[in-house]
Amino acid sequence: MTTLDMTIFEELESNVRGYCRAWPTVFDSASGAWLRDEEGRDYLDFFAGAGALNYGHNNPVLKQALVDYIMADGITHGLDMSTVAKRRLLETIQRTILAPRDLDYKVQFPGPTGANAVEAALKLARKVTGRTTILNFTNAFHGMTLGALAVTGNAAKRAGAGVPLLHATPMPYDGYLPDADEDPFLWMETILDDASSGVDKPAAVIVETVQGEGGVNIARPEWLRSLAHLCAAREILLIVDDVQMGCGRTGPFFSFEAADITPDIVTLSKSIGGYGLPMALVLMKPELDQWAPGEHNGTFRGNNPAFVTAQVALDHYWSDTLLAASTMAKGELVHRNLIELSSAYPGLSTRGRGLVHGLVFEEPSQAGKVCQVAFEHGLLTETSGACDEVVKLLPPLTITDSELEHGLGILAESVATVCDGVLK
């Protein structure tokens, strides 16, 4: 790598850039679970676009559909106009996702990002209920726009807003209070039912079933069921943010399926576009679809190339249960390896579900060092958690067992380098 090759980024690109600082190289191509830099070095991807590439880089099935669509002069930019690509996507969502799960949802295209979907969901909940407060959870992450930041827990991200973040009240996530296992919703129920608690009745509760950015914190199915019951009993809308954990990341298509609940509103983005193209959806129960025409819109909510790759991804991977089963099996492989690794080093633990897993370090600084060493040995991983104490693993769902084992081997070597004191 020449100095000039890197200098252009440092001189012209904003200081806000982040991932490129952790992975100081210039990537040139990618395929499946691999990226290659311009010097020809290969990197195994345990990051997958922060969960936007569940089907891998340049998936050949999706790529061919996209190329064919472009070569046929298919609509690229369509606002919310009706197009053939949108019709095919909606038909496929109904046939492969909603009908098999007996889900009755309307579909909104809010804009191309997860934050767009979250903002629309919060806005809709407030409109429908006439209430303003949203209950969120400790360690939550829902996006970087103002409404999404208000329901996000991370102090550093919240501080970037530059204004007070109002109309949101945090509640303890599953496991946040270690002595609350017997009645984890005692506090929430008490303040909601006490007219003198000072907490107004909320429009909605927003929750991630697995908190990825928060440190791979897992909500138990029984906890989620109790939350859904609490909301229904008090006429509070339940929003599940499935932006990172949906589209099969935890095994089933929706992460909440394991809890056997039906949220009022669901947000999707990242891998819903299939190919890594920007796209987001809000799913809502039909009676909640009280939008006036154009009341919530956006210039790029009609990204038709993403509709094409999304439709093909759903048809190819979700017309049967093979991908979900494969993801669970690969998740067990990861779990076994991480349990063995964590048992070898005091101060290490692991948690995860499907193909999202975290290796938790008692000494937070070690997590970043492990990611650094892993990168030097050809593996891309990132940290998460309140203190960046977790090495988070998000490999593509289409990764092979041999690739998975190769990456886990690099991770184990990296942990040994850091924890054995080789790297100070």
Secondary structure, DSSP 8 states (H G I E B T S, - for coil): --HHHHHHHHHHS-TT--HHHHS-S-EEEEEBTEEEETTS-EEEESSHHHHT-TT-BT-HHHHHHHHHHHHTT--SB-TT---HHHHHHHHHIIIIIIGGGT---EEE---SSHHHHHHHHHHHHHHHH----EEEETT----SSHHHHHT---HHHHHTT-S---SEEEE--TTTSTT-SSSTTHHHHHHHH-TTSS----SEEEE-SEETTTTSEE--HHHHHHHHHHHHHTT-EEEEE-TTTTTTTTSSSSGGGGGT---SEEEE-GGGGSSS----EEEE-GGG----TTSS--TTS-BHHHHHHHHHHHHHHHSSSHHHHHHHHHHHHHHHHHHHHHHHSTTEEEEEETTEEEEEESSTHHHHHHHHHHHHTTEE-EEESTTS-EEEE---TT--HHHHHHHHHHHHHHHHHHHTTS--
